[in-house]
């Protein structure tokens, strides 16, 4: 049960961040990267790789184990 809550929270958080970062990425595309290419590179990398989701699941599980003890 608790694992499902952790997974659903991580998925919801990732989807919210995905939508926000996608909007920001398209704004960068419209301004032709006036702030530089490095920001666009890292935004694209965050959108492609679900690092946040992968990093949050073990953290939630570890916190759950600590609360049980």
BELZIKA-V906692 format. One record per helix or strand of 3 or more residues. SS is the DSSP state (alpha for helix, beta for strand). FROM is the first residue (numbers start at 1). LEN is the number of residues. If there is no record, write none. Layout:
BEGIN
ss->SS from->FROM len->LEN
ss->SS from->FROM len->LEN
END
This chain:
BEGIN
ss->alpha from->2 len->29
ss->alpha from->37 len->12
ss->alpha from->51 len->18
END
